[in-house]
Amino acid sequence: MTIGTNYAMGPGMMGGGGFGYYWIFQIIIFIVFLLTIWWLLKNNKTSAKSESAEEILKRRLASGEIKKKEYEELKKEIAK
């Protein structure tokens, strides 16, 4: 047994009290995590902007893509 060696309360695996530069690594991981969450929320716009079939028909009629008669026919088909 070596006198003065306390393995349970030693300086840590890397030496120097156990802090070292590990805190920088933790901050980088946290920033990457936050950026990932932000990116996912920013790019998840499909559910918020989905149009109903009737809204699409109204938009197409307003832009002149379809005529009033075709609009009425398609509206009846959607209602079925």
C-alpha positions as CSV (number, residue, x, y, z in Angstrom):
1,M,0.0,0.0,0.0
2,T,1.4,3.4,-1.0
3,I,1.2,6.1,1.6
4,G,-0.5,9.3,0.4
5,T,-2.3,7.9,-2.6
6,N,-6.0,8.2,-2.5
7,Y,-7.5,6.7,-5.7
8,A,-11.1,7.5,-4.7
9,M,-10.4,11.3,-4.5
10,G,-7.6,11.6,-7.0
11,P,-7.1,14.3,-9.6
12,G,-9.3,12.5,-12.2
13,M,-8.5,10.5,-15.3
14,M,-7.0,13.4,-17.2
15,G,-5.2,15.0,-14.2
16,G,-5.6,18.6,-13.1
17,G,-8.7,18.3,-10.9
18,G,-11.1,16.7,-13.4
19,F,-12.3,19.9,-15.1
20,G,-9.8,20.4,-17.9
21,Y,-11.4,21.5,-21.2
22,Y,-14.4,19.2,-20.8
23,W,-16.7,22.2,-20.2
24,I,-16.0,23.5,-23.7
25,F,-17.0,20.2,-25.2
26,Q,-20.3,20.3,-23.2
27,I,-21.0,23.8,-24.4
28,I,-20.4,22.8,-28.0
29,I,-22.7,19.8,-27.7
30,F,-25.4,21.9,-26.1
31,I,-25.2,24.5,-28.9
32,V,-25.4,21.8,-31.6
33,F,-28.4,20.4,-29.8
34,L,-30.1,23.8,-29.7
35,L,-29.3,24.4,-33.4
36,T,-30.7,21.0,-34.4
37,I,-34.0,21.7,-32.5
38,W,-34.2,25.2,-34.1
39,W,-33.6,23.8,-37.6
40,L,-36.2,21.1,-37.2
41,L,-38.8,23.5,-36.0
42,K,-38.0,26.0,-38.8
43,N,-38.3,23.4,-41.5
44,N,-41.4,21.7,-40.3
45,K,-43.9,24.0,-42.1
46,T,-45.8,21.3,-44.0
47,S,-48.4,20.7,-41.3
48,A,-48.9,24.5,-40.7
49,K,-49.4,25.4,-44.3
50,S,-51.4,22.6,-45.7
51,E,-54.4,23.7,-47.7
52,S,-57.7,22.0,-47.9
53,A,-58.9,20.9,-51.3
54,E,-61.5,23.6,-51.4
55,E,-58.9,26.3,-50.6
56,I,-56.8,25.0,-53.5
57,L,-59.8,25.2,-55.8
58,K,-60.5,28.7,-54.8
59,R,-56.9,29.7,-55.4
60,R,-56.9,28.1,-58.8
61,L,-60.2,29.9,-59.7
62,A,-58.8,33.2,-58.5
63,S,-55.7,32.8,-60.5
64,G,-57.6,31.9,-63.7
65,E,-56.2,28.4,-63.9
66,I,-59.7,26.9,-64.0
67,K,-63.1,28.3,-65.1
68,K,-66.2,28.8,-62.9
69,K,-67.9,25.7,-64.4
70,E,-64.9,23.5,-63.7
71,Y,-64.7,24.9,-60.2
72,E,-68.3,24.0,-59.5
73,E,-67.9,20.5,-60.8
74,L,-64.7,19.9,-58.8
75,K,-66.3,21.3,-55.7
76,K,-69.2,18.8,-56.0
77,E,-66.6,16.0,-56.4
78,I,-64.8,17.1,-53.3
79,A,-68.1,17.2,-51.3
80,K,-68.8,13.5,-52.0
